């Protein structure tokens, strides 16, 4: 699952034969923000574990579910991309906007169907 949030971008998977989830990120500060603001149970960040996600940490699914619910309950903004710009800066907002634009094509019956 991909999670685009105002504090970071995460890819969440369950590796074979693992009981815990692996939360992966492109930048370590995204995991740091998740841990600091919503998920203190998130394990230590591991760098360079051999895939295209440079950073990862492990956590129990129930803890991540609770943290995700807290993020949702804490939404106060009326425009996600503007909030990303405020929280993470214009470069991250521009990156998220490119993803948004690609998904717009799916919604209009174009690319990605």
MMTF fields as JSON, N, C-alpha, C and O atoms, coordinates in Angstrom:
{
  "mmtfVersion": "1.0.0",
  "mmtfProducer": "UNKNOWN",
  "numBonds": 451,
  "numAtoms": 452,
  "numGroups": 113,
  "numChains": 1,
  "numModels": 1,
  "chainsPerModel": [1],
  "groupsPerChain": [113],
  "chainIdList": ["A"],
  "bondAtomList": [4, 2, 8, 6, 12, 10, 16, 14, 20, 18, 24, 22, 28, 26, 32, 30, 36, 34, 40, 38, 44, 42, 48, 46, 52, 50, 56, 54, 60, 58, 64, 62, 68, 66, 72, 70, 76, 74, 80, 78, 84, 82, 88, 86, 92, 90, 96, 94, 100, 98, 104, 102, 108, 106, 112, 110, 116, 114, 120, 118, 124, 122, 128, 126, 132, 130, 136, 134, 140, 138, 144, 142, 148, 146, 152, 150, 156, 154, 160, 158, 164, 162, 168, 166, 172, 170, 176, 174, 180, 178, 184, 182, 188, 186, 192, 190, 196, 194, 200, 198, 204, 202, 208, 206, 212, 210, 216, 214, 220, 218, 224, 222, 228, 226, 232, 230, 236, 234, 240, 238, 244, 242, 248, 246, 252, 250, 256, 254, 260, 258, 264, 262, 268, 266, 272, 270, 276, 274, 280, 278, 284, 282, 288, 286, 292, 290, 296, 294, 300, 298, 304, 302, 308, 306, 312, 310, 316, 314, 320, 318, 324, 322, 328, 326, 332, 330, 336, 334, 340, 338, 344, 342, 348, 346, 352, 350, 356, 354, 360, 358, 364, 362, 368, 366, 372, 370, 376, 374, 380, 378, 384, 382, 388, 386, 392, 390, 396, 394, 400, 398, 404, 402, 408, 406, 412, 410, 416, 414, 420, 418, 424, 422, 428, 426, 432, 430, 436, 434, 440, 438, 444, 442, 448, 446],
  "bondOrderList": [1, 1, 1, 1, 1, 1, 1, 1, 1, 1, 1, 1, 1, 1, 1, 1, 1, 1, 1, 1, 1, 1, 1, 1, 1, 1, 1, 1, 1, 1, 1, 1, 1, 1, 1, 1, 1, 1, 1, 1, 1, 1, 1, 1, 1, 1, 1, 1, 1, 1, 1, 1, 1, 1, 1, 1, 1, 1, 1, 1, 1, 1, 1, 1, 1, 1, 1, 1, 1, 1, 1, 1, 1, 1, 1, 1, 1, 1, 1, 1, 1, 1, 1, 1, 1, 1, 1, 1, 1, 1, 1, 1, 1, 1, 1, 1, 1, 1, 1, 1, 1, 1, 1, 1, 1, 1, 1, 1, 1, 1, 1, 1],
  "groupList": [{"groupName": "UNK", "atomNameList": ["N", "CA", "C", "O"], "elementList": ["N", "C", "C", "O"], "formalChargeList": [0, 0, 0, 0], "bondAtomList": [1, 0, 2, 1, 3, 2], "bondOrderList": [1, 1, 2], "singleLetterCode": "X", "chemCompType": "L-PEPTIDE LINKING"}],
  "groupTypeList": [0, 0, 0, 0, 0, 0, 0, 0, 0, 0, 0, 0, 0, 0, 0, 0, 0, 0, 0, 0, 0, 0, 0, 0, 0, 0, 0, 0, 0, 0, 0, 0, 0, 0, 0, 0, 0, 0, 0, 0, 0, 0, 0, 0, 0, 0, 0, 0, 0, 0, 0, 0, 0, 0, 0, 0, 0, 0, 0, 0, 0, 0, 0, 0, 0, 0, 0, 0, 0, 0, 0, 0, 0, 0, 0, 0, 0, 0, 0, 0, 0, 0, 0, 0, 0, 0, 0, 0, 0, 0, 0, 0, 0, 0, 0, 0, 0, 0, 0, 0, 0, 0, 0, 0, 0, 0, 0, 0, 0, 0, 0, 0, 0],
  "groupIdList": [1, 2, 3, 4, 5, 6, 7, 8, 9, 10, 11, 12, 13, 14, 15, 16, 17, 18, 19, 20, 21, 22, 23, 24, 25, 26, 27, 28, 29, 30, 31, 32, 33, 34, 35, 36, 37, 38, 39, 40, 41, 42, 43, 44, 45, 46, 47, 48, 49, 50, 51, 52, 53, 54, 55, 56, 57, 58, 59, 60, 61, 62, 63, 64, 65, 66, 67, 68, 69, 70, 71, 72, 73, 74, 75, 76, 77, 78, 79, 80, 81, 82, 83, 84, 85, 86, 87, 88, 89, 90, 91, 92, 93, 94, 95, 96, 97, 98, 99, 100, 101, 102, 103, 104, 105, 106, 107, 108, 109, 110, 111, 112, 113],
  "secStructList": [7, 3, 3, 3, 3, 6, 6, 3, 3, 3, 3, 3, 3, 7, 7, 6, 6, 7, 1, 1, 3, 3, 3, 3, 3, 1, 1, 2, 2, 2, 2, 2, 2, 2, 2, 2, 2, 6, 7, 6, 6, 7, 7, 7, 7, 3, 3, 7, 7, 1, 1, 1, 7, 7, 3, 3, 3, 3, 3, 7, 2, 2, 2, 2, 2, 2, 2, 2, 2, 2, 2, 2, 2, 6, 7, 7, 7, 1, 7, 2, 2, 2, 2, 2, 2, 2, 2, 2, 7, 2, 2, 2, 2, 2, 2, 2, 2, 2, 2, 2, 2, 2, 2, 2, 2, 2, 2, 6, 6, 7, 6, 6, 7],
  "xCoordList": [0.849, 0.0, 0.894, 1.894, 0.535, 1.216, 0.396, -0.828, 1.077, 0.439, 1.119, 2.283, 0.393, 0.865, 0.23, -0.992, 1.034, 0.527, 1.195, 2.146, 0.703, 1.329, 2.66, 3.369, 3.011, 4.309, 5.286, 6.455, 4.814, 5.729, 5.018, 3.798, 5.82, 5.353, 5.897, 7.085, 4.999, 5.365, 4.831, 3.756, 5.578, 5.132, 5.096, 6.096, 3.944, 3.767, 3.536, 2.655, 4.336, 4.225, 4.419, 4.93, 3.999, 4.315, 5.203, 4.764, 6.431, 7.395, 7.025, 6.412, 7.39, 7.089, 7.631, 8.741, 6.836, 7.196, 7.412, 8.034, 6.914, 7.024, 5.651, 4.637, 5.615, 4.355, 4.177, 3.047, 5.263, 5.205, 5.206, 5.613, 4.749, 4.77, 6.108, 6.756, 6.504, 7.672, 7.169, 6.454, 7.547, 7.194, 8.44, 9.483, 8.321, 9.48, 9.307, 8.188, 10.437, 10.407, 11.598, 12.62, 11.449, 12.548, 13.546, 14.736, 13.046, 13.914, 13.694, 12.565, 14.772, 14.713, 13.841, 13.181, 13.832, 13.068, 11.57, 10.858, 11.071, 9.657, 9.373, 8.383, 10.234, 10.06, 10.232, 9.516, 11.177, 11.382, 10.129, 9.731, 9.504, 8.291, 7.143, 6.394, 7.004, 5.953, 6.137, 5.181, 7.362, 7.674, 7.419, 6.83, 7.853, 7.746, 6.308, 5.903, 5.538, 4.217, 3.089, 2.084, 3.238, 2.109, 2.449, 1.578, 3.68, 3.964, 5.268, 6.246, 5.287, 6.519, 6.932, 8.083, 5.996, 6.296, 7.089, 7.583, 7.214, 7.957, 9.401, 10.068, 9.866, 11.228, 12.272, 11.934, 13.525, 14.597, 14.664, 14.337, 15.087, 15.255, 16.497, 17.576, 16.316, 17.411, 17.65, 16.706, 18.907, 19.242, 19.854, 20.646, 19.46, 20.1, 19.897, 20.867, 18.653, 18.38, 18.189, 17.598, 18.669, 18.743, 17.616, 17.547, 16.734, 15.696, 15.681, 16.563, 14.666, 14.593, 14.124, 14.194, 13.654, 13.354, 14.58, 14.926, 15.224, 16.499, 16.332, 17.244, 15.155, 14.945, 13.721, 12.745, 13.774, 12.646, 12.679, 13.715, 11.52, 11.384, 10.217, 9.363, 10.175, 9.121, 8.207, 8.598, 6.956, 5.958, 4.829, 4.596, 4.137, 2.949, 1.816, 1.671, 1.014, -0.091, -1.063, -1.53, -1.371, -2.319, -1.803, -2.583, -0.507, 0.062, -0.019, -0.335, 0.267, 0.162, -1.292, -1.562, -2.214, -3.632, -4.058, -4.786, -3.61, -3.939, -3.34, -4.0, -2.099, -1.438, -2.124, -2.289, -2.523, -3.21, -4.557, -4.941, -5.262, -6.535, -6.305, -7.098, -5.241, -4.936, -4.63, -5.025, -3.935, -3.67, -4.971, -5.156, -5.864, -7.148, -7.972, -8.56, -8.02, -8.789, -8.221, -8.951, -6.939, -6.291, -6.323, -5.731, -7.0, -7.042, -7.799, -8.943, -7.139, -7.748, -7.685, -8.248, -7.024, -6.806, -7.883, -8.483, -8.115, -9.119, -8.491, -9.207, -7.151, -6.464, -5.183, -4.281, -5.116, -3.985, -2.662, -1.685, -2.617, -1.352, -0.843, 0.363, -1.745, -1.329, -0.766, 0.196, -1.359, -0.851, 0.519, 1.383, 0.72, 2.037, 3.07, 4.185, 2.71, 3.621, 3.986, 5.152, 2.984, 3.229, 4.107, 5.04, 3.8, 4.483, 5.849, 6.771, 5.981, 7.2, 7.919, 9.037, 7.287, 7.953, 7.484, 6.781, 7.887, 7.399, 7.888, 7.176, 9.074, 9.567, 8.734, 8.38, 8.416, 7.595, 6.188, 5.585, 5.665, 4.333, 4.317, 3.357, 5.348, 5.415, 5.484, 4.878, 6.207, 6.285, 4.916, 4.486, 4.235, 2.896, 1.942, 1.072, 2.11, 1.228, 1.403, 0.428, 2.63, 2.852, 2.132, 1.575, 2.141, 1.399, -0.091, -0.789, -0.574, -1.992, -2.375, -3.432, -1.517, -1.79, -1.867, -2.73, -0.974, -1.018, -2.332, -2.942, -2.769, -4.015, -5.233, -6.27, -5.122, -6.207, -6.5, -7.66, -5.456, -5.642, -6.408, -7.186, -6.198, -6.928, -8.412, -9.266, -8.707, -10.095, -10.827, -12.058, -10.105, -10.733, -10.746, -10.982, -10.49, -10.554, -9.333, -9.369, -8.27, -7.06, -6.077, -6.403, -4.86, -3.749, -4.022, -4.757, -3.416, -3.463, -4.671, -4.834, -5.513, -6.698, -6.408, -7.296],
  "yCoordList": [-1.17, 0.0, 1.233, 1.287, 2.2, 3.482, 4.448, 4.502, 5.203, 6.248, 7.577, 7.781, 8.468, 9.838, 10.669, 10.811, 11.212, 11.987, 13.347, 13.594, 14.216, 15.531, 15.472, 16.476, 14.328, 14.199, 13.31, 13.213, 12.657, 11.823, 10.827, 10.671, 10.157, 9.107, 7.78, 7.652, 6.779, 5.48, 4.355, 4.47, 3.289, 2.048, 1.006, 0.771, 0.396, -0.562, -1.949, -2.14, -2.911, -4.29, -5.258, -4.893, -6.489, -7.573, -8.555, -9.199, -8.658, -9.544, -11.008, -11.301, -11.927, -13.347, -13.833, -13.489, -14.618, -15.228, -14.213, -14.541, -12.983, -11.954, -11.702, -11.759, -11.432, -11.071, -9.563, -9.075, -8.826, -7.36, -6.776, -7.428, -5.554, -4.826, -4.119, -3.756, -3.933, -3.114, -1.818, -1.831, -0.706, 0.624, 1.162, 1.334, 1.428, 1.852, 3.306, 3.792, 3.991, 5.404, 5.715, 5.029, 6.751, 7.213, 8.057, 8.085, 8.747, 9.599, 9.265, 9.039, 9.238, 8.848, 9.788, 9.356, 11.073, 12.04, 11.754, 12.144, 11.082, 10.699, 9.694, 9.827, 8.698, 7.73, 8.402, 8.085, 9.326, 10.055, 10.833, 10.834, 11.499, 12.268, 11.36, 11.685, 10.229, 9.27, 8.787, 8.733, 8.439, 7.959, 9.046, 8.774, 10.254, 11.346, 11.819, 12.135, 11.868, 12.477, 11.487, 11.848, 10.236, 9.313, 7.898, 7.197, 7.465, 6.045, 5.786, 5.332, 6.071, 5.838, 4.368, 4.054, 3.465, 2.036, 1.606, 0.48, 2.477, 2.147, 1.827, 2.589, 0.689, 0.264, 1.203, 2.183, 0.905, 1.771, 1.762, 0.769, 2.871, 2.989, 2.227, 2.38, 1.403, 0.649, 1.243, 1.468, 1.497, 2.088, 1.044, 0.2, 1.125, 0.328, -1.165, -1.922, -1.6, -3.032, -3.712, -4.791, -3.115, -3.806, -3.619, -4.369, -2.66, -2.416, -0.941, -0.181, -0.548, 0.851, 1.782, 3.002, 1.239, 2.065, 2.032, 0.988, 3.161, 3.216, 3.035, 2.554, 3.424, 3.396, 2.567, 2.548, 1.886, 1.064, 0.871, 1.02, 0.538, 0.226, -0.734, -0.813, -1.455, -2.456, -2.061, -1.363, -2.548, -2.202, -3.231, -3.867, -3.391, -4.234, -3.551, -2.33, -4.337, -3.802, -3.001, -1.944, -3.48, -2.763, -1.379, -0.43, -1.252, 0.059, 1.005, 2.185, 0.483, 1.324, 1.715, 2.849, 0.812, 1.131, 2.248, 3.157, 2.183, 3.23, 4.566, 5.602, 4.544, 5.777, 6.367, 7.583, 5.521, 5.996, 6.619, 7.653, 5.988, 6.558, 7.923, 8.841, 8.07, 9.363, 10.428, 11.583, 10.048, 10.995, 11.467, 12.658, 10.532, 10.868, 11.75, 12.736, 11.407, 12.203, 13.604, 14.523, 13.782, 15.078, 15.976, 17.055, 15.554, 16.389, 17.678, 17.655, 18.805, 20.124, 20.981, 22.076, 20.519, 21.304, 21.006, 19.931, 21.99, 21.809, 21.458, 21.103, 21.554, 21.219, 20.467, 21.017, 19.216, 18.365, 18.884, 18.986, 19.213, 19.661, 20.938, 21.099, 21.838, 23.061, 22.735, 23.36, 21.769, 21.36, 20.697, 20.902, 19.914, 19.314, 20.413, 20.332, 21.422, 22.55, 23.229, 23.537, 23.456, 24.094, 23.211, 23.697, 21.904, 20.994, 20.521, 20.327, 20.336, 19.727, 20.56, 20.23, 21.636, 22.52, 22.355, 21.401, 23.303, 23.336, 22.181, 21.762, 21.659, 20.553, 19.297, 18.617, 18.981, 17.803, 18.007, 17.078, 19.209, 19.491, 19.294, 18.743, 19.729, 19.566, 18.083, 17.666, 17.303, 15.864, 15.215, 14.435, 15.524, 14.98, 15.432, 14.673, 16.666, 17.164, 16.346, 16.087, 15.943, 15.12, 13.775, 13.275, 13.192, 11.945, 12.203, 11.432, 13.278, 13.661, 13.796, 13.32, 14.442, 14.66, 13.334, 13.165, 12.4, 11.084, 10.379, 9.77, 10.452, 9.798, 10.49, 9.856, 11.767, 12.479, 11.823, 11.717, 11.384, 10.717, 9.41, 9.058, 8.695, 7.458, 7.768, 7.075, 8.796, 9.177, 9.665, 9.643, 10.101, 10.613, 9.571, 9.894, 8.314, 7.25, 7.144, 6.475, 7.777, 7.752, 6.728, 5.552, 7.19, 6.31, 5.511, 5.947, 4.362, 3.571, 2.679, 2.067, 2.59, 1.737, 0.318, -0.534],
  "zCoordList": [0.0, 0.0, 0.0, 0.717, -0.793, -0.756, 0.072, -0.043, 0.901, 1.697, 1.4, 1.745, 0.766, 0.57, 1.672, 1.716, 2.55, 3.679, 3.703, 2.962, 4.545, 4.661, 5.418, 5.477, 5.993, 6.664, 5.902, 6.276, 4.831, 4.068, 3.179, 3.226, 2.364, 1.465, 1.96, 2.258, 2.046, 2.589, 1.71, 1.119, 1.632, 1.017, 2.136, 2.813, 2.314, 3.412, 2.822, 1.984, 3.269, 2.793, 3.956, 5.015, 3.733, 4.665, 3.905, 2.952, 4.334, 3.687, 3.966, 4.993, 3.067, 3.29, 4.634, 5.041, 5.292, 6.586, 7.696, 8.706, 7.537, 8.571, 9.19, 8.495, 10.449, 11.098, 11.157, 11.2, 11.158, 11.224, 9.813, 8.851, 9.719, 8.457, 8.3, 9.282, 7.062, 6.75, 6.133, 5.131, 6.737, 6.237, 5.553, 6.183, 4.248, 3.464, 3.041, 2.88, 2.863, 2.478, 1.593, 1.632, 0.801, -0.052, 0.732, 0.416, 1.761, 2.584, 4.058, 4.493, 4.809, 6.22, 7.036, 7.981, 6.682, 7.483, 7.451, 8.377, 6.408, 6.398, 7.517, 8.237, 7.662, 8.751, 10.106, 11.056, 10.197, 11.451, 11.836, 13.001, 10.858, 11.125, 11.543, 12.464, 10.873, 11.229, 12.659, 13.433, 13.002, 14.343, 15.391, 16.438, 15.116, 16.092, 16.289, 17.408, 15.202, 15.29, 15.55, 16.164, 15.089, 15.168, 15.617, 16.132, 15.436, 15.58, 16.334, 15.741, 17.63, 18.389, 18.427, 18.73, 18.119, 18.101, 16.867, 16.814, 15.889, 14.672, 15.033, 15.733, 14.54, 14.843, 14.263, 13.6, 14.512, 14.013, 12.487, 11.838, 11.947, 10.5, 10.073, 10.646, 9.053, 8.45, 7.076, 6.318, 6.755, 5.463, 4.541, 4.961, 3.261, 2.224, 2.348, 2.382, 2.417, 2.55, 1.201, 1.142, 0.123, -1.143, -2.135, -3.108, -1.942, -2.944, -3.303, -2.904, -4.062, -4.482, -3.36, -3.511, -2.256, -1.082, -0.18, 0.372, -0.034, 0.69, 2.195, 2.868, 2.732, 4.174, 4.514, 3.764, 5.645, 6.075, 7.587, 8.234, 8.12, 9.544, 9.685, 8.801, 10.782, 10.971, 12.125, 13.061, 12.012, 13.019, 12.984, 11.956, 14.099, 14.139, 13.394, 13.456, 12.689, 11.898, 12.761, 12.337, 13.949, 14.815, 15.176, 15.256, 15.393, 15.714, 14.52, 14.676, 13.325, 12.134, 11.882, 11.486, 12.101, 11.918, 12.865, 12.466, 14.112, 15.079, 14.65, 14.739, 14.187, 13.748, 12.527, 12.435, 11.594, 10.395, 10.764, 10.217, 11.687, 12.154, 12.792, 12.582, 13.561, 14.188, 13.134, 13.289, 12.072, 10.986, 10.364, 10.112, 10.121, 9.5, 10.423, 9.979, 11.692, 12.652, 12.817, 13.188, 12.55, 12.717, 11.494, 11.509, 10.435, 9.226, 9.517, 9.971, 9.245, 9.444, 8.189, 8.167, 7.162, 5.955, 4.92, 4.913, 4.038, 2.987, 1.637, 0.701, 1.523, 0.278, 0.627, 1.259, 0.212, 0.579, 0.031, 0.773, -1.25, -1.837, -1.175, -0.984, -0.827, -0.124, 1.256, 1.703, 1.92, 3.235, 3.115, 3.968, 2.074, 1.838, 1.616, 2.131, 0.864, 0.634, 1.958, 2.205, 2.799, 4.097, 4.986, 5.625, 5.021, 5.94, 5.433, 6.226, 4.111, 3.577, 2.528, 2.131, 2.078, 1.141, -0.294, -0.628, -1.14, -2.519, -3.387, -4.3, -3.128, -3.953, -3.737, -4.7, -2.481, -2.216, -2.752, -3.29, -2.61, -3.146, -4.658, -5.196, -5.338, -6.791, -7.169, -8.156, -6.401, -6.654, -6.471, -7.321, -5.386, -5.151, -6.258, -6.685, -6.716, -7.779, -9.064, -9.77, -9.365, -10.555, -10.424, -11.401, -9.234, -9.013, -9.178, -9.836, -8.586, -8.711, -10.186, -10.602, -10.97, -12.382, -13.146, -14.008, -12.834, -13.468, -13.135, -14.014, -11.899, -11.493, -12.099, -12.292, -12.397, -13.07, -14.416, -14.815, -15.115, -16.395, -16.265, -17.151, -15.181, -14.934, -14.761, -15.312, -14.004, -13.742, -14.966, -15.002, -15.959, -17.188, -18.302, -19.466, -17.929, -18.919, -19.793, -20.826, -19.412, -20.237, -19.757, -19.594, -19.532, -19.188, -17.896, -17.01, -17.835, -16.622, -16.449, -15.394, -17.443, -17.307, -17.717, -17.665]
}
